[in-house]
Amino acid sequence: NYFRQPNSQATGAATKGILTAQLAAAESRLPQDETLEAVAKRLDALINAEAEFKGLRDQISIEMTPEGLRIHLMEKDDSLFFDIGSATLKPAIRGLLGLIARVAGRLPNEVAIEGHTDSRPYQGGLRDYSNWELSADRANSARRAMEESGLRPRQATRVVGYADHRLLEPESPRDAKNRR
């Protein structure tokens, strides 16, 4: 999954559900006029402080782009965010999306959510269901989880599924990092 805001100030969102009292207190100090660079650092600190996300840290990339703040959540072969061929979020990624949503929900920026697959053909057995539908369904699952966890109403302004058309690792089209 890929999160960004289409305005010149963009923000992404991703965490689970319940934060410790320490993290909740840190979130409550988030100023409305904080720069996106400072938000990126604060979000990184919040993620690193939570033991629940220890196994996911190498799968999270937070960076500034011309569009704004971009958060990549990249899968690994041994750590799936979804069951293979499914758009149902696993608990760890739901928690991470919740954390990101609570931080993003305090900002004035819009949020765009993108789903990407690797080039492995969808094998789910459903007729007329492909990586296109899977990537869009996963992006929508992420949007729903984020809206339940802290995004403001109508803050998510774009949800897109790209299938395998914007690979993060184009030289390795079946690499798990392409699933984001």
N, C-alpha and C positions, 0 to 999 in steps of 0.2 A: 504494500500500500504506500501511497505517496500522498503527502498532504502539503498544500501550499495555498496561499491566498492570491487571487488574481489581481488585486489592487497592487499599487506600488509597495504596499506593506502587506506581506503575506505571512500566514502562520499555519502551522499544522497542529494536529492533535492526536495523541495516542496514549492511553494507560488503562489500568484495570479499574477497580471500583473503590476500594476502601484504602485510604491513606492513614498512616500513623498520625498521632496528634502532632508530632514534630513537623511532618510534611504539610499537614493542614495549616499549621501556624505559618510556615514559610510561604505557602500559597496565598494566605490572607494578606501578606505584606506586599503583594505584587502591585506596583503602582500602575494606574491607567495610562500614564504618559511615558512608561519605560520604553526604551528603544528595543527594536526587535533583536539586536545583537545581545542586549542585556537579558532579554527574555530567553534567548537560546542558551545562554550560560546558566541561567536560573533553572531552566527545564532540564538541562544536562545534570546539574547538581541534584535536583529532585530525583531524577531517575537513578543516579549513582548512589543516593542515600538509601534507597529502598532495597532491602535484601531480596524481595520478591522478584526483582528485575535483574538480579545478578547474572543469570544465565542468558539474558537477552542483550546485554550491553554491547557486544560485538556485532549485533544485528541492527543497531540504531545509528543512523547518520543524521546529524543536525547541522545544516549549513545555510548561509545567506546566499541568495541568488538575486539577479536583477528583479525578479518578481516578488521577492520577500523571503520569509523563513520557510525552508523546505525540510521536512522530516521524512527520511526514508526508513521504513521498517522492512528489512530484508530477511527472507527465510534462509534456513540452512537445511541440509538434507536430514539432519537428526533433530530438528526443532521446528516443527510446522506450526504456523499460526492457525491453519485450517486443516481439517482432515482432507486427504487427497480427494479431489473432485467435488469438494463441498464448500459452501459459503457460510457454514456455521463457525463462528469464532471460538477458539479455545480460550480457557479462562485466563491464561497469562497475557495474551494479547488484548483481551477485553480489558484487563486491568491497566495495561499500558495505554490503551486508547482513552480510558477514563481519565488518567492523569493528564494527558495532553489536552483533552477536552476541557478540563477544569481550568488549565492555564490559558488556553486559547479563548475560552468563554469570557474571560475578563478583559479581552482586548477588543478594540473596535473593528478589527480586520475581518474580512470574509475568509472562508475556508473552502478550499477545493480538495477533493479526495479522488485519488486515482488508484485503480487496480491494474496490476500487471501479472502476466503469467510467463512461464518459461515456454519453450517451443515444443514441449512434449504434447502430443495430441490428446485432447480430452477423451477419456475412455469410460465415461460414466454410463454409457448405454442408453442415454436419452437421445431420441431422434431430434435433430435440429438444435442441439445444445453443444456449444463448442467453447473454446477458450475465450471467445468474445463474451458470451453470456456469463461464464464463470468469473472473469475479471470484473465485469460490471456488477454481478451479484455480490462479490466479495467487497467491492468498494461501497455498495449500499449497506452491507452488514456493518462495515466500519462506521459509516455515517450514522446509522441507527444507534449503535453503541455510544458514539460520541455525543449524540443529541440527548441520550438518556443520562449522560454523565457530566454535562456541563456546557456544551455549546448552547449559545442563545438561539431562540427560534429564528429560523431563516438565516442563520450565520453561515451554514453550509450552502454555498451558491452553485457548486458544480460537483457532480459525481460522474466519473468517466471510467470506462473499462477499455484498456488498450490491448488486451490479449498479449501477444508476443511481438508487437510492432514497435516497441521502444525498449529494447533490451538494455539492461545495465551492463551486461557482459556479452556483447554481440559476438565475440570470438568463441564463446561457450554458450550457445543458445539454450541448452538444457540445464545450465547452472542454476542452483536454487536461489541465488541472489537476484535472479531475474523475476522471481515471484515476490512482489512487494506491493 
